[in-house]
Amino acid sequence: PEAPIETLALEGFREGHDDARYLATLQARIAAGGREAQKAAEWLKSVRLDTDLTEWRTGMVWWIEALGNA
């Protein structure tokens, strides 16, 4: 009874917040440099507005992990 009521708008807000965190993390890893940072930056620039969001999120997570382990 004290928990927030899940709504479509709340779920969309949460997803957008997570996406912004992923993007900020990826941009920070790119800025930190490393062997693959340029490739990650090129990938990020190649993302189109009509890209499937699940595909985009998967790519961001992949690059975050790749740059974190470099």
C-alpha positions as CSV (number, residue, x, y, z in Angstrom):
1,P,0.0,0.0,0.0
2,E,2.9,2.4,0.6
3,A,4.7,1.5,-2.7
4,P,4.5,3.8,-5.7
5,I,1.9,2.9,-8.3
6,E,3.5,1.7,-11.5
7,T,2.3,3.6,-14.5
8,L,3.4,3.7,-18.1
9,A,4.7,7.2,-17.6
10,L,6.7,6.2,-14.5
11,E,8.2,3.2,-16.3
12,G,9.1,5.5,-19.3
13,F,10.8,7.9,-16.9
14,R,12.8,5.2,-15.2
15,E,13.9,3.8,-18.6
16,G,15.0,7.3,-19.7
17,H,16.9,7.8,-16.5
18,D,18.7,4.5,-16.9
19,D,19.5,5.4,-20.5
20,A,21.0,8.8,-19.4
21,R,23.1,7.0,-16.8
22,Y,24.4,4.5,-19.4
23,L,25.2,7.3,-21.8
24,A,27.0,9.4,-19.1
25,T,29.0,6.4,-18.1
26,L,30.0,5.6,-21.7
27,Q,31.0,9.2,-22.4
28,A,33.1,9.2,-19.3
29,R,34.9,6.0,-20.3
30,I,35.5,7.4,-23.8
31,A,36.9,10.6,-22.3
32,A,39.2,8.6,-20.1
33,G,40.8,7.2,-23.3
34,G,42.3,3.9,-23.9
35,R,42.8,1.6,-26.9
36,E,39.2,1.2,-27.8
37,A,37.9,4.7,-26.9
38,Q,38.0,6.0,-30.4
39,K,36.1,3.0,-31.7
40,A,33.5,3.5,-29.0
41,A,33.2,7.2,-29.9
42,E,32.7,6.4,-33.6
43,W,30.1,3.8,-32.7
44,L,28.2,6.4,-30.5
45,K,28.3,8.9,-33.4
46,S,26.9,6.3,-35.8
47,V,23.8,5.7,-33.7
48,R,20.7,7.0,-35.6
49,L,17.6,8.4,-34.0
50,D,15.5,5.5,-35.4
51,T,17.8,2.9,-33.8
52,D,15.9,0.3,-31.6
53,L,16.4,1.3,-28.0
54,T,17.1,-2.2,-26.9
55,E,19.9,-2.5,-29.5
56,W,21.3,0.9,-28.4
57,R,21.3,-0.1,-24.7
58,T,23.0,-3.4,-25.5
59,G,25.6,-1.5,-27.5
60,M,26.2,1.0,-24.7
61,V,26.6,-1.7,-22.1
62,W,29.0,-3.7,-24.4
63,W,31.2,-0.6,-24.9
64,I,31.1,0.4,-21.2
65,E,32.3,-3.1,-20.3
66,A,34.9,-3.2,-23.1
67,L,36.4,0.2,-22.1
68,G,36.3,-0.8,-18.4
69,N,38.3,-3.9,-19.1
70,A,40.8,-2.3,-21.4
